[in-house]
């Protein structure tokens, strides 16, 4: 069992035991938000990485152990920050809901 949420990103080919994975989906009114950007910020708020969401609103980061902030930027939405804990050997699944 991979620990991924049903309907989420596939973890085929990913050695979850060796990675700290943060992944999820960006939604607005329950619908996926493609072409948004999700930033990974460290404990001090410093930029670490950024990825665009897929057509299904999904994103994934391979992070280090610890506390992180996900900052989501999307058209016609205020930025949304969400705290997440990453740990080697686990998958942190996150759903980020944008306001209409």
N, C-alpha and C positions, 0 to 999 in steps of 0.2 A: 504494500500500500504506500502510495507516494505522499499522501497528506494534502493533495491539492483539492480545492473545492470543485465539485461537479460542475462542468461547464467552463471551468477556468483554464488557464494556460497549461499545456502539457508539460510534464517534467521528464518526458522520455529523453534519455541521454544525459540527464543532469544527475550528478552524484550528490544527492541531498546531504549525505553524511559529511561531506567535505565543504559544504557551502552554507552561508547565511543568506537566505533568499527572501527578498521582499517583493511581493507581486500583488497585483490586484486589478481593479477595474474602476474607471471613472464613469459615473452615471449622472444624467440630468433627467428628472421626472421618470426614473426607472429605465431610461433608454441609454445605450452606450454613447460615449462622447469620443468620436475619432479626432485625431489631429490636435488633441490637447497636449500640453507638456507637463510632465511630472519631474520635479527636481528633488534630489536627495541632498539634504542638508545635515551636517554633523551636529554634535551637541552644542557647539558654539554658534550655530546658524550659518556656518561657512558652506558655500556651494561645493558639492562633491561630484555630482553627476546629474545629467538630464536626459530623459528619453521622451519621444513622442508616443502617444497612445496609438494602438493599432485601430483598424476599422471597427473592431469589436470593443474598443475602449480599454483594452488591456495594456499593462506595462509590467516590466520586471527589472529588478536590480539585484546584483550580487554584492552584498554589503559585508562589512565587518561586524563582529559582535558589538552590541551596544544599542543605545538609544539614538534614533534618527527622526528627522522631520521630513515628511513628504509635502512639498508645496506644489499644488496643481494650478496651472494657468490655462485658461480656455477662453475663447471668444465669448463675449456677452455674459461673463461671470466674474465675480470677485475672486481673487486668489483664495484657495482653501488650504490651510495647514493641518496636517494630521500627524500625530506622534505615533511611532511604531518601534517595537523592540525586535532586533534581529539577533539570531543565535545560530552558530554553526550547528548543522544537523536538523534544522527546522525550516519551515516555510511560513513566513508571516503573510497571511492573506488579508488584503485591505480593500474595502469598498469605499470610494470617495464620492460623496453625493454633492453635486453642485446645485446652487440655488437657481431658480428660474429667473 
